[in-house]
Amino acid sequence: MSSDLSLQLMSQLMWMALVIAGPILLFSLVVGVLVSVIQVVTQIQDASLAFVPKLLAVFAALLLFGPWMLKSLVNYASGVIGSIPSLF
């Protein structure tokens, strides 16, 4: 295996990780900002108030995007595993 091929595989892996984690991180970011704005407006400074909605948002994102994430990972893994015979 050449170094160019290994760099290509690693860059594809990093891109896939970013694409897979993106929706969950985006959900958490949006909910965190909304809860922070509500905390500033109401002057409530409680750390658990910000944690619980973000946790629920992450679970909702996993339920919503879970099948797509699994399908993407399986497609990537099958592509990498399928290309193993051509590497040697």
TAQUI-V74827 format. One record per residue. N is the residue number from 0. RES is the residue in three letters. SS is DSSP state (H for helix, E for strand, L for the rest). Layout:
n->[N:N]
res->[RES:RES]
ss->[SS:SS]
This chain:
n->[0:1:2:3:4:5:6:7:8:9:10:11:12:13:14:15:16:17:18:19:20:21:22:23:24:25:26:27:28:29:30:31:32:33:34:35:36:37:38:39:40:41:42:43:44:45:46:47:48:49:50:51:52:53:54:55:56:57:58:59:60:61:62:63:64:65:66:67:68:69:70:71:72:73:74:75:76:77:78:79:80:81:82:83:84:85:86:87]
res->[MET:SER:SER:ASP:LEU:SER:LEU:GLN:LEU:MET:SER:GLN:LEU:MET:TRP:MET:ALA:LEU:VAL:ILE:ALA:GLY:PRO:ILE:LEU:LEU:PHE:SER:LEU:VAL:VAL:GLY:VAL:LEU:VAL:SER:VAL:ILE:GLN:VAL:VAL:THR:GLN:ILE:GLN:ASP:ALA:SER:LEU:ALA:PHE:VAL:PRO:LYS:LEU:LEU:ALA:VAL:PHE:ALA:ALA:LEU:LEU:LEU:PHE:GLY:PRO:TRP:MET:LEU:LYS:SER:LEU:VAL:ASN:TYR:ALA:SER:GLY:VAL:ILE:GLY:SER:ILE:PRO:SER:LEU:PHE]
ss->[L:L:H:H:H:H:H:H:H:H:H:H:H:H:H:H:H:H:H:H:H:H:H:H:H:H:H:H:H:H:H:H:H:H:H:H:H:H:H:H:H:H:L:L:L:L:H:H:H:H:H:H:H:H:H:H:H:H:H:H:H:H:H:H:H:H:H:H:H:H:H:H:H:H:H:H:H:H:H:H:H:H:L:H:H:H:H:L]
